[in-house]
Amino acid sequence: MKLNKNSQILFSLVTLLICCFSSAQDISVHDPVMIKQKDIYYLYCTGRGISVFSSKDLKNWNKEPAIFNEKPVWADSVAADFKNHIWAPDISFHNNTYYLYYSVSAFAKNTSAIGVTTNTTLDSKDPAYKWVDHGIVIQSIPNRDLWNAIDPNLTFDENKTPWLAFGSFWEGLKMVKLNPDLLSIAQPQKWHTIAKRKRTFELADANPGDAALEAPFIFKKNGYYYQFLSWDLCCRGKESTYKVVIGRSKNIVGPYVDKDGKLLTEGGGTLVVQGGENYYGVGHNSAYTFDGVDYIFYHGYDVKQNGKPVLIVKELKWDADLWPILIE
């Protein structure tokens, strides 16, 4: 079919609009967390210097400047020759300040640390926009620690006491009390194991092991603290077996139990979502209430895009027993 000049121009414009719209939708994401400032949602995720996107509708996303143009000055002391590829951020607003926790690590090693940086605004065009790094909050060292200092999530108990949940593989997921400044561990230290799966005893301490769980996220709702966490294997494209499970507790430090009453520290976990026809695996979620609506955010390895990690946003509802249901 031959098009006249005007038709060709119109066709080109429509094609351009379609491509731009598709590009805005099609963002590659690992480990998404979210926050809203005024009428804009900001998404933070694993990436070079921490990847950032913004949106007004949770559908169309714009790329924002990375948090770190250069790697944190302390990063090489934790993970040698660190390449500024920062993992699994967590964003919170407290006392008129934004706190962004993040992970520095080497894959499959617990040479890891959780750092924190702060800002008074998330709008990169605001003259006050400036991230101030405060360095290491928690560090794990091979053959000393049977836990891994990655995948942080800041949460507060009913007394507004801050706690940091975190962890991946080894001997499970941990929670530790922070000082009110949110920059350091409170003394005397109070540590708790909040989830655990069976690890083969004979494995060397430096081995991450076969107890595949990570990425705790605590969501307070219905008089409970709900602990979302991810099981099995991420970051493997078509071979990913990631899934999200959940347990809950009346106490922020646990014990957390699943829908059948099994302790999360004894391998319990009620399935929330897993891979299927559209995604090879899904996981590393966060959950929030925005404008009275509960949402869950996570990444999935898209079947149609050869296992590319993409953002998935779902609304959360609650059944008669106050367990979450994802709305399609």
N, C-alpha and C positions, 0 to 999 in steps of 0.2 A: 504494500500500500504506500503510495507516494503522498506526502503531506505538503500543503502549501506553506509559505513562509510563516504566516501567522499561527497556523496549526503547529508547526515545528517549534516556535517560540513557546506556545502554551504547553506543548508536550514536555519541553525541556524544563519549564518552571514546575510543572506538576511532579516530574521525576525528581527534581532537586528537593522539593518539599517532602516527598515520600522518603528520600534518602536521609534527609536531615532528621525527620521524625523517627525513622528507624534507628539512626545513630544515637539519638537522645535516649531511646528506650534500651538499647542494647549495650549495657555496661557490664564489664567483666568484674566480678566481685568475689572476694573471699572474706568471711568473718565480718559481716556487716553489723554496725551499731548505728543508732539514730538519735537525734535530738531535734527539737524545734525551737527556733528563735524567731519571735514575732510570727510572720506568716510563711517562713521558709524552713523546710526540713533539711538538715545536714546529715549526710551519710559518711561515716568513716570506716575504712576497711584496710586490710592487709595490702601493702604496696610500697613502692619506692618512696621513702620519706613519709609514709602513711597517705593513702589515697583519700581524696575528699570529693564528694559530689553534693549538689544542692538541687532542690525541687520544691515546687509549690503544690504539687498534687500527688506525690509518691509514685508517679508514673514516668514523667519526663525529667531526665536528669542532666544537669550541666556539670562539667568538670571544673573543679576549684583548685587553687594552688595546694601543693603538698604541704604538710606540716613542717617537715624538716628538709630544707634544700640540701643541707649537708648532714651526714650521720651524727647522732649525738656524740659529744666529745669522749664519752666514757665507753662507747660501744665496743671498740676493739679490745678493751681490757676484759670483756666478758666473752665475746665470740670473735676470735682472731680474724683479722682481715674482713671485718663486717662490711657488707656492700650497701648498707642503708635500706635494705628490704625489711621493713618493720612489720611485725605480725600483730594481728588480733587486738586492735585498740578498744577502749571502752570510754564513753563520754558521759559526763555528769555535770549538773549545774548546782552549785552549793555556795551560799554566802556571797552571791553576786559574782562568782567566778566559775569558769568552765574548767573542769579537770579532765584531762585526757591521759589515761593510762595506756601503756603500750608494751610490747614484748620484743626483746632483743635475744636472739637465739641462733643456734645452728641446728639444721634438720636432724631429728632422731638423736639429739644429745641434750642433756640437761645442763649444758654450759649456757645458762639463761639468766635473764634479769627482767624485772618489770620496772619501768621508769614512769615518771609522770611529768607532764608539762601543762601549763595553765595559760589562760587568756581571759580577758574581760568581755570579748565579743567574738562571734564566729564569722562575722561579715568581713571578708578580706579587703573590702573597699573602705572600711571604717578607719579613720586615722589612728584610733586606739588599738587596732588589731596588731597583736604581737604575742607570739608564743614564748613563754619563759620556761626553760627546762629546769627541773629540780633534781634530776639524776635518779639514782637507783632507790627503789622502795624495798624490793625483795630480790634476792639473788640465790640461785641454786648452783651447786658445784658437784660435778661427778665424783662418785665414791664417798662423798660426804652426805649427800641428800638423796633420799629415795622419793623425791618429788621434783616437779619441774615448774620453774617460775615463768610460766607463760599463761596466756588467756585470762587476763584479769577482769574482774567485774566488781565495781564498788557498790555497796549496799548499806542501808542503815536499819538498825533495829527500832523497836517501838520507843526507845529512849533517845533516839537520834544518835546513837553510838555508831561510828563507821566501822565496817568490816570489809575486807577484800577477799573475795573468792577467786580461786585460780587453779590451774593444774592441768596436766596431761600425762597419761600413761603412768608408769612406775607404780607407786603405792597409793594412787588415787588423787582425788581433788581435795584441796585444803581451803580453810578459811582462817584469817588472822585478823585480830583487832588492830585498828589504826589509831594514831593520835588524832585529836581534833583538827590539826592542820592538814590532814589527809596526805601527808608527805612522808610519813615514817611509821614504823611498827610501834604500837603502844607497849610500854613497860609496866609491870612484868609482862612478858609475852604470853598471849593466849591463842593457842593454835587448836584447830579442830579438823578432823577428817570428815568430809560431808558426803563423799561418794567413793566407791571402790569396787573393782572387779577382781576376780581371782588371777593372781600372777604366778607363773611357774617359778617355784622356789629356787631351782637350780641356776637360773639365769644370773649373769654377772650384774652387779649393782649399776654399772654404767649403761647397761642395755635397757632401752625403754620398756621392753617386755611385751607380753601378749595380753595384758589387761587394758584393752583399747577403750579408753574414755577420756574426755577432755571438755574444756570450754563451759564451765558452769555459769549460769545466769540466773540470778535470784529476782523473782517478780512477786511483789506483795499484793495480794488480792483476796477478797472473801474471808479475811481473818487468818489467812495462811501465808507462809513464805513458800512459794513454788520454786523448786530448783529444776530448771531445764539443763540438760547436758547432752553431749553428743557421744554416741558409741561408734565403734568400729573405725574404718579407714577413710580418711579424707585425701584430697590432693593427688588423686591418681586417675583423674579423668574417667574413662570408661570402667576402670577397675575399682572405682570408689564404692564403698559399702556404707558410707556415712548414714546415720539416722539420729533423730532426736527422741529422747525419753525424758520422763519427768517423775519427780516425787515431791512431797510437801511435808511441812512441819509447822507447828505452832510457835516454834522457837527458831530464831535465825540460824543458830549453830547446829540445829538438828535435835534429835534424829529425824532424818527424812525417810518417808516410806512411800511406796508406790500404791497403786489402786488396789492391789491384793494384800497390802500390809507388809510387804517385804522391805527390809531396810535397804536403802541405797548403798550403805557401807558393806552390805553383804551381796552385792550384785543386782539389787532390785532396780526397777525402772519401768514405767508404763510407757508404751510406744505412743509418741505424738505424731510423727511423720517419718516416712522412709522413702527410698527410691522406688521407682516403678516404671510405668510406660514412658513417662516424659523425662525423668531424671534418673541417672545411674545411682546417685546417692545424694542425700541432702543433709545439711547440718550446720553447726556452729551458729546458733540462733541468738537473737535478742528479742525482748518483748517490752512493750510500752503501752501507755494509755495516752492517746492524743485526741483532744476535744471530745472526751467521753467514750471513745471507741478503743477497744483493746486490739493491738496488732502483734503479730509475730513476724520477724524478718530473719531470713537465713539464705544461704547460697545452695544452689543445686547444680549438678553436672549435667548439662542439657544434652539430651539424646540427639536432638535435631542439629546441634552445633558441635557434634563430635566430642562431647564431654566438656565443653567450655563452662567455667563456673559463672553463673548468672545470679542476679538478685531475685528473690521470691518474697512477695509481700502477701500475707493472709490476715484476715480478720479472725480474732479469737472470740468464741462464745463459751459458755460454761454449762455443763449438763446439770442434772438434778442433784448430783453428788458433788458438784463444784469442781469437776475436772475439765480441762480445756478441750474444745472441739475447734478444728480449723474449718473456716467457711470458704468454700470454693467460689 
